[in-house]
Amino acid sequence: MAAIRNLLILAFVAIVGLSACAPVYRNHGFVPPDEDLAQVVVGQTGMAELQGLVGRPSAQGLLTGSGWYYVGSRWRHYGPRRPEEISREVVAVSFGPEGTVTNIERFGLERGRVVVLSRRVTEGSITEISFIRQLLGSLGNFQAGDLID
């Protein structure tokens, strides 16, 4: 009977000891899922609407309205070792002067280097170039045959 009890105690200690070696994963921060970011229309969605669609950012740029940053990381805790960051993702949302979204970028961390995972940018148009710049830009594009008709 004592041998069975000792065997049960030894089995219990072994199970507890082995479970201490199992890694524990913890998530920190918040990164909006792709489904939520797909609802954001670059060039049309404003700050207030973005907060309702995606949520509040983890951090904001130093200048008011310069950008919102959503940061999420995953850490592995393994026994007595130091916690190790196994993944990090950052979504950066930039705003124009009128407060609308101009760019959405998704960055990852691979081998200690920042990697661009995706980028959505507003399409440039001719209205962004001033009238004077348009005139000066076409000065060298005239040919003598175009002027004589």
BELQUI-V330508 format. One record per backbone hydrogen bond with DSSP energy under -0.5 kcal/mol. NH is the residue of the N-H (numbers start at 1). CO is the residue of the C=O. If there is no record, write none. Layout:
# BELQUI-V330508
NH CO
NH CO
This chain:
# BELQUI-V330508
5 1
6 2
7 3
8 4
9 5
10 6
11 7
12 8
13 9
14 10
15 11
16 12
17 13
18 14
19 15
20 16
21 17
21 18
22 19
24 77
26 75
28 73
30 71
36 33
37 33
38 34
39 36
40 37
42 40
43 101
44 41
45 41
47 99
50 46
51 47
52 48
53 49
54 50
55 50
55 51
58 69
59 69
61 67
66 63
68 93
69 59
70 91
71 69
72 89
73 28
74 87
75 26
76 84
77 24
77 75
78 76
81 78
84 76
86 74
86 84
87 74
89 72
90 107
91 70
92 90
92 105
93 68
93 91
94 92
94 103
95 66
96 100
99 96
101 45
102 94
103 94
104 120
105 92
106 118
107 90
108 115
109 88
110 108
110 113
113 110
115 108
117 106
117 115
118 106
120 104
122 102
128 125
129 126
134 130
135 131
136 132
137 133
138 134
138 135
139 136
141 138
142 139
146 143
147 143
147 144
148 144
149 147
